[in-house]
Amino acid sequence: MTKRTPLALATALVVALALGAAGCSDPQQGSGGRGANPAAGNDGKVLGGTPARGGTLTVLSNQDFAHLDPARNWVMPTMDFGTRLLYRTLVTFKAAPGKAGSELVPDLATDLGTPSNGGRTWTFTLKEGVKYEDGSPVRAQDIKYNVERSFAPDLTGGPDYAAQYLARTDGYKGPLQGKHLDSVKTPDDRTLIFELKRPVAEFSATATLPTFAPVPPAREKGTQYDARPFSSGPYKIESYDRDKKLVLVRNTHWDATTDPVRKAYPDRFVVVMGLKGSQIDDRIIAGEGADASAVQYSDMRPESAPKVLPRPGVKARLLAESQGCTEMLHLNNSRAPFDDPRVREAMQYALDKEAVITAGGGPALNEVATAYLPPALTGGKQADTLKIAPAGDPAKARELLKAAGKPTLKVSLAVSTGDKGKAEAVQQGLARAGVQVVIDTIDPGAYYDVIGDLSTTPDMTLAGWCPDYPSGATWIPFVFDGRTIKDKGNQGNYSQFRDAATSKRIDEINAMTDARQARQAWIDLDAALMRKSPSIPVLLERKPLLVGPNIAGAFGHPVWTGTIDYATVGLKDPAKSQG
């Protein structure tokens, strides 16, 4: 597409949104006219009816998966894809749109786990008859092994919950050298006992993460396991040409009687990678040939909105579930200029969030973020501690920068290729306050590896964070606790914020046994962090995803940030899939 300024793009979007308005509102959004979401007519709904069994479902993507290895899988859409199709976890979420999708249900385990010892010990029993793709049984020892793998320094990028919660893990570096944790016990092939360093009332929800999927030690391939995870789910990998194509076929040893969540309607899933975002949109909008049986993995591009929203037949194939995430501009606190809190505060005022929202698809698909914690964790409404206008206050920013002795700045900003429009909006907004921004775009498949490597981290990064389940404990500790920072595979704390008072308060809240008290404490800590400004909350997003006219059973799952739930999606007429 020819380069266009945010203002020009805004004009096109406003026209399209006006034509496509359906008058829907988002109950999670506050007052002040920000509740109208005309593009979100299909949130909470299932598109296409009940699928028929068979056929080939195609997934069109602009990127490869960062990590399919369950020990390294911590990007929401990939977690959805991996845990719904390739491997099962101890516990999972119900396959349903809306609030029902947040309900925990047993997966490999017979129940949601049994706590004892005041919540410091959790015991799970595996179902009988669960098998891998070669027909061998899934054993408790295999789940323990994958939990241990999450500690391996070479297997970067995965969830840190095992390290945060398990007892007696200091200095542990994973099982690849033959060492094992004594805080995870497997007295027999079907029993797992987790011993925790503190009570964790929500450990059942923690057990939904890919960390708690099985990996047989005999199948260990280190960093190469990414290319061929061994299946315990309804599908297995037939072929995987990195950055080009992934083909999944049925795992004939998967037993639906042990798995009421996954429906496994298609015979095959084919993921086509490396496409341009606009190309994906155009193909699914047209919905011809095999593309009639396709869904998109990457979000619909903002510039495609005028092709979709004014056309009822196409708009009816658009999902726009709330992501429940906060996208932030992370400031690198580890070095100048953002090691100075006065400069960080100035950036809060300098940013034009309205322009970033326009670049991201307009108010139909985004809302201004005024706090770090998303509304789902704060009773449905975001706090507004600093009370800065959405367009910012460049005069105030210049005043603060002058007081800090830095009237002008030149800083770098790294973004995923698909976020270049947002980056340009950030660039233009900060320029009003005398801040020059140099943009570096990175391939989406490599983005989190690059910004998670402290040797390559730029001055600013644009990235979001989503709660793994509805608790502030899955948000603030991972984004702002300096003890979680890693040299490589750094996840969440992209600002490299290290603050002893914040870490101390996190520990105090984690020790609270009253859930209501803890929730309010997280909200209060959010306000305190806003005043320290390690990052800038920018926007709350919906996830716009188009599906082809032959797709059935499609909905955005509320836990996986509105990504299509691959457990239930399929085809209306498998014969038309041209698989």
N, C-alpha and C positions, 0 to 999 in steps of 0.2 A: 504494500500500500504506500502511496505517496505520503511523505511525512506531513503531518498536519498538527497545528498547535492545539493545546487543550481547549482553547476557546472555540476553534472550528469544530472539533470533535463534539464539544458540548452542544453546539447548535444542532448538529445532526441527531444527537441522542435525545435532546429535548423534543424535537419534532416527532421522532419515532415513539418516544414514551407517551407523548400526548395522544398520538393516534392509537397506540396499543393499550391505553389505560383500561384496567378492569375494576378499579376502585377497591382492590384488596388492601388490607392493612395487616401489619405484623404486630401481634399482641405483645411481643417482647420489646417493642420500641416505645420510647417515651413520647411526651407531648411535644408541642412546638412544630407541628406540621411535618415531622420526619417519619410518620407512620405509614404513609402511602407507598405501596410497593406494587405498581401496576404490572411488573413483569413476573410477580410471584404468584400467579394464579394457580399453579400446580404444586405448590408446596403442601406437604402432608397428604398428597393423593397418589394413587397407583395408576400409572398410565398403561393403557392397552389391554386391560383385563387379565385373565389367567392364561399363562403361556401353555402351549402344547409341547409335548416332549419331542426332542430331536432337533436336528439342524445345526448350523454353525452361526454363532453370534460373534460379530467382529467388533473389536474395540479399536478406535482410531485415536492415536496418541502423538503428541509432539515430542515425546521423550521416552527413554527407557526407564525401568524401575531403578531407583537408587540402590535398594537392597531387597531381595526376596528371601534372603537368609532370615529365619525368624528371630535370631538373636540380634539382628541388625536393623530390623524393620520397625521404623518409628516415624514414618510419614503417613498421615491419615489415609489418603487414597490407597497407598500400597498395603497398609494394614488391612483395609477392607478387602482388597483383592486377594492377599495372601491367606488371611484367616477364613475367608468364605469359600475359597476354591482349592487351595493346596494343603493347608494344614489346620488342624483343629487345636483348640486350647482347652484348659480345664473348665473354664466358664466362658460364655459368650453373651451377646445381646440378642434379644428377640428380633426376628426379621419382620419388622413392621414399620410403617411410616409414623411420624409424629411422636408424641409422648410415649406411646406403647413401645417404640423401638429402644427406649432406655431401660427396659426391664431386663434384669439379669436372668439367664436360664443356664442350666447345666449343659456342658458340651462333652468333653471326654470324661468328666466326673459324673458321679451319680447324683450329686446335689451341689449346693453352692459352697460347700466346705463347712467344717465344724470347728468353731473356735474353742479354746480352752486356755487355762493359765492366764485368765484375765485378758484374753485377746492377743497374747504373745505367742500362742501356738495355734496353727491351723492344720487340719487334717482333711485330706481329700481321698476318696476311693474311686478308682477308674471303673468305667463300665466294662462289662465282659463283651468280647466279640469285636472289639475295635482293631482294625488291621491296617498295615501299611500297603503300599501299592504292590509289594511282592507277596502279600498274604501272611507275612509274619505279624505277630501281635504287638500292639503298642504297649510298652511297659512303663511303669512308674520311673524306673531308672533312666529312661530316655528323656523324660521331662526334666528330671533333676540335671541331666547332662546339659540340656540346652540352657537351663537357668545358670549353670556354671559357665557356659560359653559366653554369657553376657558380660563376664568379668575379663575376658581375654583382651589384652591391649590391641591385638591385631584386628579384632572383630568389632570395629568401631561403628557408631551411629545408632545403636539400639537403646531401648528404654533403660533407665537407671534405677528402677524400683527395687530390683533385687539387692543392689548395693545399698540403697537407702534403708531397706527394711530388714534384711536378714541379719541375724546375729553372727558374730565371730567371723567377719569377712575381711578384717584389716590385712592389707598386704596380699590378698588373694588375687592371682593372675589368670584364673581359668583352668580348665582341665586338660589343655593340650600337652602339658608336661606330666600328666598322670596324677595331679593333685586334685582332691575333691573337698567339697564343703561338708562339715559335720553338722551344719545347721539345717540341712535338707536331708531327711532320713527316708529310706525306702525299705521298710521291714519285709516287704514282699513285692511281687510284680504289680500289684494293684493299689498300693497304699503309699501316699506321699505325706510327709509331716514337715511343715515349715516352722522353724523356730525363729522368732523375730526379736529384734533388739528393743522394741517397744510395742505396746498394744496398737493394732491397726484394725479398727472396726470395719473398714471397707476393703479388706483383703480379697473378698470374693470378686470385687470389681477389678482389682489389680490382676487377678488371675485370668482376665480376658485378653491380656496383652500377648503378642507373639512370643515373648520370653517364655511363656508357659505352654508352648507347643512342643511336641516331642522331636528329638533328633537322635537317631540310633548312633552310638559311638562308632560303630563299624563303617558308617557312611560319612564320617568326618573328612572334610577336604579343606579345612581352614577357610581362607578368603575365597576359595573357589566354590564353596558351597552355595554362594549366591546364584551361580549359574544352573544349579540342579538340586534344589531342595527335594528331599525324599517325602513323598506324599502320604499324609494320613487323612486327607480330605477327599472330596468327590472327584477331583481331577488330578492328573499327573502331567508332567512336562513331556511332550513328544519331541519338541525341538525348540531351541532357544538360540537365535542369532542376535547377539547383543546389539542394541541400538537399531535393530531392523525388524525382527519378528519373533513372537513367542506363540507357540501352538500348544494348547492343552487338550488332552483327550480324557475320556472317562477312566477313573481308577476302578476297575472291575471288582476290587476287594472292599470298596467302600460299601457299608451296609446302612441303608436308609433307616432301618428299624432302630439303629443306635443314634440316629441324628435327625431329630424332628425339625431342625432349623433350616438346613440346606435342602433345597428342592432339586437342584441339578437338572434343570430342564434341557439345556442344549447338549448335543453330543460333543461339540467342540467349542472352544474359545480361541479365537485368533486375534492377537494383539499386533497391530501394524504401527510401527514407531517411526519417529523422525519426520513426521509430516508438519507442515506449517499450520498454525492455529486457524488462519483464515481458510486454508484449504480444507481442513476438517469440517469447519462450519458449513462451507458451501456444499460439500459432499452430502452431509446429513440433511441439510435444508432441501436439497434436490431429492434425496431419498430414492435413488435409482439403483437397480441391480442389487449387488451385494450390500450396498450402502443402506438399503431399506432395512437391513437386519443389523445395523451398526449402532453403537453408542459412542459417545466421546468421553475420553479419559480426562483431557485437559478442559478447562473452562471455556465456554463460548467467549470469543473475543468481543470487546466492547463495540468495535466498529461493525459487528454483525447485527447489532440490535435493530437497526432500521430494516434489515432483511427479514426479521423474525416477528417483532412485536406488532406491526400493523397487519399481519397476515394470520387470521384466526386458525387456519389449518396447520400452519407451522408452529405458531405460538402454543397450540395444544400439545405439541411434542417437546416443550421446554420445561424442564424441572428447574426450580429455583429455591431449594431448601436453605434455610438459615444455617450457616456454617458453625455458629456458636464459638467463633474464634476471634481473636483480636490481632489485626495486622499492625506491626509497629516499625518505626524507623529506629533501628538500634544504633546507638552512638558508642564508639569504641572507647570505653572508660579507661583502658589500660595505658593510654598515651595521650599526648597533647594533640589537639586542643581540648578533647572531651574529658580529660582528667580533671578539668576545672568545672565545678558545679555551676558556676556563674555562666559559663559558655553553654552548658547543657540546658540551663533554664532559658537562655536566650533562644535556643533552637525551638523550644516549645512555642514561643511567641512568633518565631519567624515562619514556621511552616504554614502553608495554605492547604488545609485539609479538604476544603471544598474543591479545589482544583484536582487533588489526587482522586477524590471520589468521582469526579466527572471523567477523569482518564480511566477509571476502573469500571465504567459502565453506567455512571449516574446514580441518582438517589433511588432508582428502582432496584438496584442490586447491591447498594452499599449504604452505610449510615456512618456519620461521624462518631469516632470513638473518643470518649472523654475520660476514660480510665483504662487501666490495664485489664482487670478482670471483666470477662464478658457478662452480659445480663443474666445468662443462665446460672451464674454463680453468685449473683447479688440480688436475688429476688425479682428478676425480670426487668430491672432498670439500672442503668449505669450511673455511677457517681460522677460528679463534675467538680473535682477539688479545685482546679486552677481557674475555672470559669473564663477560659480564653475563647474568643469568637472563632467559629469554624474557619474563617479566612485568615486567622492569625492577626498579629499586631506588629508589623515590621518596625514601626517607630519605637515601640517598647523593646524589641529585640536589639535594635541598633544601640539604644541607651545601655542595655545590659552588656553588650559586647564592648562598648567603649569603656565602661566601668571595669571590665575584666582586662583591659589593655589590648584588646584584639578587635579593632574596628573593622578589619577585613580578614577573611579567612579563605583558604582554598582546601577543600576536602574531597575525598573519593567516596563514591557510592557504588556498591555492587548490587545488581539485581538479576533475577532470572530473566532470560530473553523475553518472555511473555509480559514482563512488567516494565518494559522500556517506557511505555506511555506514562505510567505512574512516576517513574524516575524523572522524566522530563518535567512533570508537574511539580515534583519536589524541587528540582533544580531551579525552576522559574520562581517558585515561592520563596526559597531561601535567598535568591539573588536580590530580592527587594531589601534584605537586611545586610547586604554586602558580603554574603557567603557564596563563593564560587564553588560549584559542584562539578566534578569530573565523573562521568558515568561509565561503568564497566559492566557490560552484559555478559552473562555466563550461561552456558547450555543448561537447561533445566535438570537434566539427569546428573550433572556434576555440581550443581549449585550448592547443595548443603554440605558436600564434601569440602568445597573450597572455603566457604565461610565458616566451616567448623574446624578448619586448620588454622591455629593461631599464627602460623608463619605466613599465611596468605590473607588474613582478615583485613579488610579495608577500614577506612574511618567510619563508614556507615553501611549498614545492610538493611534491606527491606525484607522482613520475614514475619510470619504470624506464629501464634501459639494457640493450641486448642486443648481443652481439658480432656484427659483420657476417660474420665467419668466425672459426674457432677460434684466436684469438691475442689476448694481452693488449694488443697494439698497436692493436686495434680497440675497446678499452675504456677503459683509464686515461687515455690522452692526450686523449680526447674529453670525458671527464667531469671531469677534474681539472687539465688544463693551462690556466692562465690566459690563454695566448696565443690560445686558440680562442674566447674570449668575443667576441660581437658585440653591438652596440647593438640591432639588430633581427635576427630569425631566429636567435637564440642557441639552439644545440642541444647537449645533453649537460651542459655545465657550468652547470647551473641554480643551483648554489650560489654562482656567481661567485667561485670559489676561485682566488686568485692567490698563488702561493708559488714563489719563485725556486728553492729547493732541489728542489722536486718537478719543475719544468720542466727543470732541469739533469739530474736523474736520468732523466727520460723520454728526453732526447736521448742519454744514455749507453746506455740499453737499446736504443733504436732502432738504434744503431750496431753492436750485437753481431751477429756472423755465426753464432754457435752457437745454434741454436734452443732447446736444453735450458737453456743458460745464461740466455737471455733469458726463458724461461718462469719460472724460479726467481726471476729479478730482478723480474719483474712481481709475483709472489706476495709477495716481500719488501717491495716498494714499497706494496702493498696494506696490509700490516701497519703500515707507517710512517704511511700516510694515516689509518688507523683511529684512531691516537693523536692526530691533528690534528683529526679529526671534522668535516670540511667538510659531510658529509651523514651520515644514519643509514641503514644497510642495514636494510630492514624484512622483506621476504619474497621467497621464490622461488615462482613461480607455475607451475601448469599452465594450459592454455588450454581451458576447457570450451566446446565448440561442439556444438550439436544440429543434426542433419540430418533432413530429411523421409524418410518410408518409401519414396519412389520415387528416392532418391538412390543413386548407385553410384560406385565409384572414389574415395571420400572418405577422406582421411587428413590428419593434421596434419603439416606439413612441419617437420623439426627446425631448419632454418636460419631460417625465417620465424616463429619463436616459436610453433610449433604451429598456425599458421593453415592452413586447408584449402588444399591445393595445387590452384590453379585450372587447372594444366596438364593434369590427368587426371580431374577430377571431371565427372560427367555423370548421366544418368538410366537407370534400369532399363527403363522403358517410356516413350519419348518421347510417345506418344499420350496419356498421362495428364497431361501437363504443362500442358494448357489454355493454351498460349502463343498 
